[in-house]
Amino acid sequence: MSDKVELIAAAQVFTFAGPPAGIQLKSNYGFKSSARNSDGSYVLTLDDKHDAHKLVINVTPNNTLEADAVASPIGTGDTNQIQINTFVGGDAVDSPFFITVYRVRS
């Protein structure tokens, strides 16, 4: 039996260093909400919970800076939250990004 991979969420995300600082989901599919915790630190909430071990998350910076972006599920087991951090030159900075989330189904 082969595993199947299905898209469960995708978005273009704009960030604002401020004032006021914030985050905005654009071209959103499958995300319920978003929040900015601090410079370069965001949490996106999926519409539904999924097994964290079966999520495949891709995040790509969307700017002219040489930014880096990393993403990971928050917690283990069933979760609906994803932590994203963006950096430029090793420093946490607000930077827009694209994100896709897939789920592996057996």
TIMI-2910 file (N, C-alpha, C, CB; in pm, 1 decimal, decimal comma, always signed):
<rs>
+----------+----------+----------+----------+----------+----------+----------+----------+----------+----------+----------+----------+------+
!      n_x !      n_y !      n_z !     ca_x !     ca_y !     ca_z !      c_x !      c_y !      c_z !     cb_x !     cb_y !     cb_z ! resn !
+----------+----------+----------+----------+----------+----------+----------+----------+----------+----------+----------+----------+------+
!    +85,1 !   -117,2 !     +0,0 !     +0,0 !     +0,0 !     +0,0 !    +89,5 !   +123,2 !     +0,0 !    -96,8 !     +0,0 !   +122,3 !  Met !
!    +57,2 !   +220,0 !    -82,0 !   +139,7 !   +340,2 !    -88,4 !    +74,5 !   +454,2 !    -12,1 !   +164,2 !   +381,1 !   -233,9 !  Ser !
!   +159,6 !   +542,3 !    +37,2 !   +110,6 !   +661,2 !   +106,2 !    +66,8 !   +764,0 !     +4,0 !   +218,6 !   +719,9 !   +199,7 !  Asp !
!    -26,6 !   +848,1 !    +41,4 !    -73,1 !   +956,8 !    -43,4 !    -41,4 !  +1087,9 !    +26,8 !   -225,9 !   +944,4 !    -74,0 !  Lys !
!     -9,3 !  +1188,7 !    -50,7 !    +18,9 !  +1320,9 !     +4,4 !    -88,4 !  +1416,3 !    -47,1 !   +163,2 !  +1370,4 !    -34,8 !  Val !
!   -150,1 !  +1490,2 !    +45,3 !   -253,8 !  +1584,4 !     +3,2 !   -227,7 !  +1722,5 !    +62,0 !   -393,0 !  +1534,2 !    +45,2 !  Glu !
!   -256,3 !  +1823,7 !    -17,7 !   -242,1 !  +1962,3 !    +26,0 !   -354,6 !  +1994,8 !   +122,8 !   -243,1 !  +2060,2 !    -95,2 !  Leu !
!   -317,9 !  +2048,3 !   +240,9 !   -421,8 !  +2085,9 !   +337,4 !   -425,7 !  +2236,3 !   +363,0 !   -399,8 !  +2012,5 !   +468,6 !  Ile !
!   -315,9 !  +2306,8 !   +328,8 !   -315,4 !  +2451,8 !   +350,4 !   -206,8 !  +2517,6 !   +266,1 !   -294,2 !  +2484,6 !   +499,8 !  Ala !
!   -233,4 !  +2642,1 !   +225,2 !   -136,1 !  +2722,0 !   +151,3 !   -172,2 !  +2868,3 !   +168,4 !   -132,2 !  +2682,4 !     +0,4 !  Ala !
!    -70,5 !  +2953,5 !   +174,4 !    -97,8 !  +3096,4 !   +189,6 !    +22,6 !  +3179,4 !   +149,0 !   -137,1 !  +3128,4 !   +333,7 !  Ala !
!     -7,3 !  +3300,7 !   +109,3 !    +93,9 !  +3404,4 !    +93,7 !    +76,8 !  +3492,9 !   +216,5 !    +78,4 !  +3486,5 !    -44,2 !  Gln !
!   +186,0 !  +3518,2 !   +287,8 !   +177,4 !  +3588,6 !   +415,5 !   +258,2 !  +3717,9 !   +409,6 !   +227,5 !  +3498,9 !   +530,8 !  Val !
!   +192,2 !  +3829,2 !   +442,9 !   +259,4 !  +3958,2 !   +452,6 !   +284,0 !  +3989,5 !   +599,4 !   +175,6 !  +4070,6 !   +385,1 !  Phe !
!   +398,8 !  +4046,6 !   +628,7 !   +432,5 !  +4082,8 !   +766,3 !   +462,2 !  +4231,5 !   +773,3 !   +553,4 !  +4000,6 !   +817,8 !  Thr !
!   +437,8 !  +4289,6 !   +888,5 !   +456,9 !  +4432,1 !   +908,5 !   +537,7 !  +4455,8 !  +1035,2 !   +321,6 !  +4504,8 !   +915,9 !  Phe !
!   +652,4 !  +4522,0 !  +1020,9 !   +734,4 !  +4553,4 !  +1137,7 !   +671,4 !  +4665,3 !  +1219,4 !   +876,3 !  +4592,7 !  +1095,0 !  Ala !
!   +585,4 !  +4742,0 !  +1157,2 !   +509,0 !  +4843,1 !  +1230,0 !   +561,6 !  +4982,3 !  +1215,4 !   +504,9 !  +4809,4 !  +1372,2 !  Gly !
!   +510,1 !  +5074,4 !  +1291,9 !   +397,2 !  +5049,7 !  +1380,0 !   +264,3 !  +5054,9 !  +1304,0 !   +396,6 !  +5151,2 !  +1493,6 !  Pro !
!   +165,0 !  +4980,7 !  +1341,0 !   +171,1 !  +4867,9 !  +1433,5 !   +224,2 !  +4743,6 !  +1363,2 !    +32,7 !  +4839,9 !  +1493,6 !  Pro !
!   +292,7 !  +4660,3 !  +1435,8 !   +346,5 !  +4535,5 !  +1382,0 !   +232,3 !  +4435,0 !  +1364,8 !   +457,8 !  +4477,8 !  +1475,3 !  Ala !
!   +245,5 !  +4348,8 !  +1264,2 !   +139,6 !  +4250,7 !  +1245,5 !   +168,2 !  +4153,3 !  +1133,9 !    +10,8 !  +4319,5 !  +1218,8 !  Gly !
!    +66,6 !  +4073,9 !  +1102,3 !    +75,6 !  +3971,4 !   +998,9 !    -59,8 !  +3964,4 !   +930,0 !   +116,9 !  +3831,8 !  +1058,6 !  Ile !
!    -58,3 !  +3934,4 !   +799,0 !   -182,5 !  +3925,8 !   +723,1 !   -172,9 !  +3809,8 !   +624,3 !   -211,8 !  +4059,3 !   +649,0 !  Gln !
!   -273,9 !  +3722,2 !   +627,0 !   -280,1 !  +3611,0 !   +532,4 !   -339,8 !  +3659,5 !   +401,4 !   -363,1 !  +3493,6 !   +590,0 !  Leu !
!   -274,0 !  +3630,0 !   +290,4 !   -324,8 !  +3659,7 !   +156,2 !   -334,8 !  +3528,3 !    +81,7 !   -232,6 !  +3761,7 !    +79,6 !  Lys !
!   -419,8 !  +3520,0 !    -18,2 !   -434,4 !  +3397,3 !    -97,3 !   -439,6 !  +3276,7 !     -5,2 !   -318,3 !  +3382,5 !   -198,6 !  Ser !
!   -521,5 !  +3284,5 !    +96,1 !   -526,5 !  +3184,9 !   +202,1 !   -613,6 !  +3065,0 !   +166,4 !   -577,0 !  +3248,0 !   +328,6 !  Asn !
!   -562,6 !  +2944,9 !   +198,2 !   -639,2 !  +2821,6 !   +186,0 !   -601,3 !  +2732,4 !   +304,6 !   -611,6 !  +2749,6 !    +47,8 !  Tyr !
!   -696,2 !  +2700,4 !   +390,3 !   -673,0 !  +2603,3 !   +496,6 !   -619,8 !  +2657,3 !   +628,1 !   -580,6 !  +2503,7 !   +448,4 !  Gly !
!   -600,7 !  +2789,5 !   +639,2 !   -555,9 !  +2847,9 !   +765,4 !   -671,1 !  +2925,3 !   +828,5 !   -432,7 !  +2940,5 !   +743,6 !  Phe !
!   -689,9 !  +2905,6 !   +959,5 !   -795,4 !  +2973,5 !  +1033,2 !   -752,0 !  +3112,9 !  +1077,3 !   -836,3 !  +2891,0 !  +1154,1 !  Lys !
!   -625,5 !  +3123,8 !  +1123,9 !   -579,7 !  +3252,2 !  +1176,3 !   -427,4 !  +3259,5 !  +1175,0 !   -632,8 !  +3274,2 !  +1318,8 !  Ser !
!   -377,9 !  +3380,1 !  +1203,9 !   -233,7 !  +3402,7 !  +1211,1 !   -205,4 !  +3502,1 !  +1322,9 !   -177,6 !  +3454,7 !  +1074,8 !  Ser !
!    -84,1 !  +3494,0 !  +1378,3 !    -44,8 !  +3585,8 !  +1484,8 !   +105,1 !  +3611,4 !  +1476,5 !    -83,3 !  +3529,3 !  +1624,1 !  Ala !
!   +145,1 !  +3733,3 !  +1510,1 !   +286,4 !  +3771,1 !  +1518,5 !   +323,4 !  +3774,7 !  +1665,7 !   +314,3 !  +3909,9 !  +1448,9 !  Arg !
!   +424,1 !  +3696,4 !  +1706,0 !   +467,0 !  +3693,7 !  +1846,0 !   +571,8 !  +3799,3 !  +1876,0 !   +521,4 !  +3557,1 !  +1881,4 !  Asn !
!   +666,7 !  +3816,7 !  +1783,1 !   +775,0 !  +3913,8 !  +1798,0 !   +841,9 !  +3926,6 !  +1661,7 !   +878,6 !  +3870,2 !  +1910,0 !  Ser !
!   +950,1 !  +4002,3 !  +1653,6 !  +1019,9 !  +4017,6 !  +1526,2 !  +1051,1 !  +3880,4 !  +1467,3 !  +1149,7 !  +4099,7 !  +1544,2 !  Asp !
!  +1001,3 !  +3854,8 !  +1346,3 !  +1031,4 !  +3731,1 !  +1276,2 !   +972,4 !  +3604,6 !  +1334,3 !  +1173,9 !  +3715,3 !  +1269,6 !  Gly !
!   +876,8 !  +3613,9 !  +1424,8 !   +817,4 !  +3496,7 !  +1488,8 !   +665,5 !  +3498,8 !  +1473,5 !   +856,3 !  +3491,0 !  +1637,9 !  Ser !
!   +611,6 !  +3394,1 !  +1408,8 !   +469,0 !  +3389,3 !  +1378,2 !   +412,1 !  +3252,6 !  +1409,5 !   +444,1 !  +3424,3 !  +1231,9 !  Tyr !
!   +281,0 !  +3249,0 !  +1436,6 !   +208,5 !  +3123,9 !  +1453,5 !    +88,3 !  +3128,2 !  +1360,1 !   +164,6 !  +3101,7 !  +1602,9 !  Val !
!    +77,5 !  +3024,9 !  +1275,4 !    -38,5 !  +3009,4 !  +1188,7 !   -120,7 !  +2892,2 !  +1240,3 !     +3,8 !  +2987,6 !  +1039,8 !  Leu !
!   -251,7 !  +2907,8 !  +1241,8 !   -341,6 !  +2803,7 !  +1289,9 !   -418,7 !  +2744,9 !  +1172,1 !   -438,9 !  +2859,6 !  +1396,7 !  Thr !
!   -407,6 !  +2613,1 !  +1156,0 !   -479,4 !  +2541,6 !  +1050,8 !   -627,4 !  +2531,3 !  +1084,7 !   -419,7 !  +2401,7 !  +1030,1 !  Leu !
!   -710,5 !  +2509,8 !   +982,3 !   -854,2 !  +2491,6 !  +1004,2 !   -883,0 !  +2369,8 !  +1091,8 !   -926,4 !  +2477,4 !   +870,3 !  Asp !
!   -804,9 !  +2261,9 !  +1074,3 !   -827,8 !  +2137,6 !  +1147,6 !   -698,0 !  +2086,2 !  +1208,4 !   -888,8 !  +2031,4 !  +1055,6 !  Asp !
!   -710,2 !  +1997,0 !  +1307,5 !   -592,0 !  +1934,1 !  +1367,6 !   -546,4 !  +1815,4 !  +1282,3 !   -622,4 !  +1887,7 !  +1512,7 !  Lys !
!   -413,7 !  +1792,7 !  +1281,7 !   -353,1 !  +1682,5 !  +1207,3 !   -238,8 !  +1626,2 !  +1290,3 !   -302,7 !  +1729,3 !  +1066,6 !  His !
!   -203,5 !  +1501,5 !  +1263,7 !    -90,3 !  +1438,4 !  +1330,4 !    +37,2 !  +1511,0 !  +1288,8 !    -82,1 !  +1286,3 !  +1296,0 !  Asp !
!   +106,5 !  +1570,4 !  +1383,2 !   +225,6 !  +1650,6 !  +1354,5 !   +332,9 !  +1571,5 !  +1281,2 !   +282,8 !  +1706,1 !  +1482,9 !  Ala !
!   +341,1 !  +1441,3 !  +1306,9 !   +443,1 !  +1357,6 !  +1244,2 !   +413,4 !  +1329,0 !  +1097,2 !   +455,8 !  +1227,2 !  +1319,4 !  His !
!   +293,5 !  +1362,0 !  +1053,3 !   +255,5 !  +1336,7 !   +913,9 !   +242,5 !  +1465,6 !   +832,8 !   +124,3 !  +1260,1 !   +909,0 !  Lys !
!   +286,8 !  +1577,2 !   +889,5 !   +280,9 !  +1703,9 !   +817,0 !   +411,9 !  +1729,6 !   +744,3 !   +249,7 !  +1819,7 !   +912,7 !  Leu !
!   +400,7 !  +1779,4 !   +622,1 !   +516,0 !  +1822,1 !   +543,1 !   +494,9 !  +1970,7 !   +517,8 !   +530,8 !  +1739,3 !   +406,7 !  Val !
!   +584,4 !  +2053,7 !   +573,4 !   +567,6 !  +2199,2 !   +567,8 !   +679,6 !  +2260,2 !   +484,5 !   +566,2 !  +2260,5 !   +710,4 !  Ile !
!   +640,1 !  +2341,3 !   +386,8 !   +736,7 !  +2415,0 !   +305,4 !   +712,7 !  +2563,2 !   +325,9 !   +725,3 !  +2377,0 !   +154,4 !  Asn !
!   +818,3 !  +2637,4 !   +354,7 !   +807,0 !  +2781,7 !   +369,0 !   +917,6 !  +2845,9 !   +285,7 !   +816,2 !  +2825,2 !   +519,3 !  Val !
!   +880,4 !  +2947,4 !   +208,6 !   +972,6 !  +3014,1 !   +117,0 !   +964,8 !  +3164,2 !   +139,0 !   +940,6 !  +2978,5 !    -30,6 !  Thr !
!  +1077,6 !  +3231,4 !   +163,0 !  +1075,5 !  +3377,2 !   +177,7 !  +1022,2 !  +3443,1 !    +50,6 !  +1216,8 !  +3430,5 !   +210,3 !  Pro !
!   +955,3 !  +3555,2 !    +66,8 !   +895,6 !  +3628,6 !    -45,1 !   +941,0 !  +3773,9 !    -39,6 !   +740,1 !  +3619,5 !    -41,6 !  Asn !
!  +1068,8 !  +3796,0 !    -65,2 !  +1118,1 !  +3933,5 !    -65,8 !  +1250,2 !  +3941,8 !   -140,6 !  +1134,6 !  +3986,2 !    +77,6 !  Asn !
!  +1303,8 !  +4062,4 !   -150,2 !  +1430,0 !  +4081,7 !   -221,2 !  +1550,1 !  +4066,2 !   -129,1 !  +1432,8 !  +4218,4 !   -286,5 !  Thr !
!  +1527,6 !  +4060,2 !     +1,3 !  +1636,0 !  +4036,7 !    +95,7 !  +1677,5 !  +3889,7 !    +90,4 !  +1593,5 !  +4076,6 !   +239,3 !  Leu !
!  +1796,6 !  +3860,1 !   +131,8 !  +1839,5 !  +3720,4 !   +141,0 !  +1792,0 !  +3664,2 !   +274,4 !  +1995,1 !  +3707,3 !   +126,9 !  Glu !
!  +1663,1 !  +3641,6 !   +281,9 !  +1601,2 !  +3595,5 !   +405,4 !  +1598,5 !  +3444,0 !   +412,2 !  +1460,2 !  +3650,8 !   +417,9 !  Ala !
!  +1593,5 !  +3393,1 !   +532,9 !  +1574,1 !  +3251,3 !   +559,0 !  +1443,6 !  +3237,6 !   +636,1 !  +1695,2 !  +3189,3 !   +638,3 !  Asp !
!  +1376,0 !  +3127,1 !   +616,1 !  +1252,4 !  +3101,1 !   +689,3 !  +1248,2 !  +2953,9 !   +727,0 !  +1127,4 !  +3140,4 !   +605,1 !  Ala !
!  +1206,3 !  +2926,7 !   +849,9 !  +1190,8 !  +2789,7 !   +897,1 !  +1052,0 !  +2773,5 !   +958,6 !  +1301,7 !  +2753,3 !  +1000,1 !  Val !
!   +997,8 !  +2652,6 !   +946,1 !   +864,7 !  +2625,5 !   +999,5 !   +861,5 !  +2487,3 !  +1061,9 !   +757,7 !  +2637,5 !   +889,5 !  Ala !
!   +780,8 !  +2472,7 !  +1166,1 !   +763,9 !  +2342,0 !  +1229,4 !   +630,6 !  +2338,6 !  +1303,6 !   +881,7 !  +2311,5 !  +1326,3 !  Ser !
!   +572,0 !  +2218,6 !  +1315,1 !   +448,9 !  +2206,6 !  +1393,3 !   +477,6 !  +2240,2 !  +1539,7 !   +389,1 !  +2063,5 !  +1380,8 !  Pro !
!   +379,4 !  +2295,4 !  +1605,8 !   +392,0 !  +2322,3 !  +1748,3 !   +334,7 !  +2202,4 !  +1822,1 !   +319,0 !  +2455,5 !  +1789,1 !  Ile !
!   +420,7 !  +2129,4 !  +1888,8 !   +378,6 !  +2012,5 !  +1965,0 !   +389,7 !  +1884,4 !  +1885,0 !   +237,2 !  +2030,2 !  +2012,4 !  Gly !
!   +351,7 !  +1775,4 !  +1949,1 !   +348,4 !  +1643,7 !  +1886,8 !   +206,0 !  +1592,0 !  +1894,3 !   +448,0 !  +1545,1 !  +1955,7 !  Thr !
!   +178,2 !  +1483,6 !  +1824,7 !    +40,8 !  +1433,4 !  +1822,3 !    -45,3 !  +1525,0 !  +1738,0 !    -16,6 !  +1421,7 !  +1965,1 !  Gly !
!   -173,2 !  +1531,8 !  +1768,4 !   -263,2 !  +1617,5 !  +1691,7 !   -237,7 !  +1763,7 !  +1723,1 !   -409,1 !  +1581,9 !  +1720,5 !  Asp !
!   -216,2 !  +1842,2 !  +1618,3 !   -193,0 !  +1985,1 !  +1635,8 !   -253,7 !  +2061,1 !  +1518,6 !    -41,8 !  +2015,6 !  +1648,3 !  Thr !
!   -281,8 !  +2185,9 !  +1540,4 !   -328,8 !  +2270,7 !  +1430,8 !   -246,7 !  +2399,7 !  +1423,7 !   -478,8 !  +2303,4 !  +1448,4 !  Asn !
!   -132,2 !  +2405,1 !  +1492,0 !    -50,9 !  +2525,8 !  +1491,4 !    +88,3 !  +2500,6 !  +1435,5 !    -40,7 !  +2582,0 !  +1631,2 !  Gln !
!   +137,1 !  +2600,7 !  +1360,3 !   +268,8 !  +2594,2 !  +1298,9 !   +346,6 !  +2720,1 !  +1336,6 !   +258,0 !  +2579,2 !  +1144,0 !  Ile !
!   +468,8 !  +2700,6 !  +1382,8 !   +559,4 !  +2811,0 !  +1417,9 !   +645,5 !  +2842,6 !  +1295,8 !   +649,2 !  +2774,7 !  +1542,6 !  Gln !
!   +653,6 !  +2970,9 !  +1259,2 !   +739,9 !  +3015,2 !  +1149,8 !   +833,0 !  +3122,1 !  +1204,7 !   +656,3 !  +3069,6 !  +1028,3 !  Ile !
!   +961,4 !  +3111,3 !  +1170,6 !  +1059,9 !  +3212,2 !  +1207,8 !  +1131,8 !  +3257,4 !  +1081,8 !  +1160,9 !  +3157,3 !  +1313,3 !  Asn !
!  +1150,0 !  +3390,0 !  +1066,9 !  +1220,9 !  +3445,6 !   +951,7 !  +1343,8 !  +3521,7 !  +1000,1 !  +1127,9 !  +3538,7 !   +868,6 !  Thr !
!  +1452,8 !  +3509,1 !   +920,3 !  +1581,6 !  +3566,8 !   +957,1 !  +1646,3 !  +3632,4 !   +835,7 !  +1674,7 !  +3459,1 !  +1016,2 !  Phe !
!  +1725,8 !  +3733,6 !   +861,3 !  +1816,8 !  +3790,8 !   +761,0 !  +1951,3 !  +3804,1 !   +829,3 !  +1765,1 !  +3930,9 !   +704,9 !  Val !
!  +2053,0 !  +3739,3 !   +773,6 !  +2186,6 !  +3744,0 !   +833,2 !  +2191,4 !  +3691,7 !   +974,9 !  +2237,9 !  +3883,7 !   +831,3 !  Gly !
!  +2103,4 !  +3596,4 !  +1007,7 !  +2102,2 !  +3539,2 !  +1141,6 !  +2019,0 !  +3615,6 !  +1243,0 !  +2240,0 !  +3529,6 !  +1191,1 !  Gly !
!  +1968,6 !  +3734,2 !  +1205,0 !  +1886,4 !  +3815,0 !  +1295,2 !  +1738,5 !  +3794,9 !  +1263,9 !  +1923,8 !  +3964,4 !  +1284,2 !  Asp !
!  +1656,1 !  +3781,8 !  +1367,1 !  +1512,2 !  +3768,4 !  +1348,5 !  +1455,8 !  +3899,8 !  +1295,5 !  +1442,5 !  +3728,0 !  +1481,2 !  Ala !
!  +1390,6 !  +3893,8 !  +1179,7 !  +1329,0 !  +4012,4 !  +1118,9 !  +1194,3 !  +3973,8 !  +1059,0 !  +1422,0 !  +4074,4 !  +1009,7 !  Val !
!  +1105,7 !  +4072,0 !  +1051,2 !   +978,1 !  +4050,1 !   +984,4 !  +1003,5 !  +4041,5 !   +835,2 !   +876,1 !  +4163,1 !  +1017,5 !  Asp !
!   +957,4 !  +3933,3 !   +774,5 !   +981,6 !  +3909,2 !   +633,1 !   +864,8 !  +3828,8 !   +576,1 !  +1116,6 !  +3834,7 !   +611,3 !  Ser !
!   +805,6 !  +3872,6 !   +464,0 !   +693,2 !  +3798,4 !   +406,6 !   +736,7 !  +3661,5 !   +355,3 !   +629,4 !  +3878,4 !   +293,3 !  Pro !
!   +640,2 !  +3568,8 !   +345,6 !   +672,9 !  +3433,7 !   +301,5 !   +551,6 !  +3364,1 !   +241,3 !   +727,7 !  +3352,0 !   +417,7 !  Phe !
!   +579,4 !  +3255,4 !   +168,9 !   +477,9 !  +3163,7 !   +119,5 !   +487,4 !  +3037,8 !   +204,3 !   +496,8 !  +3132,3 !    -33,9 !  Phe !
!   +373,3 !  +2972,8 !   +228,3 !   +375,3 !  +2848,1 !   +304,5 !   +276,7 !  +2748,8 !   +243,3 !   +341,1 !  +2873,9 !   +453,7 !  Ile !
!   +319,6 !  +2623,4 !   +235,9 !   +230,8 !  +2513,6 !   +197,1 !   +243,5 !  +2404,0 !   +301,6 !   +265,3 !  +2459,2 !    +53,6 !  Thr !
!   +132,8 !  +2339,3 !   +330,1 !   +131,2 !  +2231,1 !   +428,8 !    +61,8 !  +2110,9 !   +364,2 !    +58,0 !  +2275,3 !   +562,4 !  Val !
!   +131,5 !  +1998,7 !   +366,4 !    +79,0 !  +1873,6 !   +313,2 !    +64,0 !  +1773,5 !   +426,7 !   +171,1 !  +1817,2 !   +202,0 !  Tyr !
!    -25,7 !  +1676,3 !   +406,5 !    -43,2 !  +1568,3 !   +503,1 !    -21,2 !  +1436,0 !   +431,6 !   -184,5 !  +1573,4 !   +569,1 !  Arg !
!    +57,5 !  +1349,2 !   +494,4 !    +81,0 !  +1215,6 !   +440,8 !    -27,9 !  +1123,7 !   +494,6 !   +223,7 !  +1162,7 !   +478,7 !  Val !
!    -98,0 !  +1056,9 !   +404,8 !   -204,1 !   +963,7 !   +443,8 !   -164,7 !   +822,5 !   +405,8 !   -338,4 !  +1001,6 !   +378,0 !  Arg !
!   -186,5 !   +730,8 !   +495,4 !   -152,7 !   +590,2 !   +469,0 !   -274,9 !   +515,8 !   +420,3 !    -96,0 !   +522,2 !   +595,0 !  Ser !
+----------+----------+----------+----------+----------+----------+----------+----------+----------+----------+----------+----------+------+
</rs>
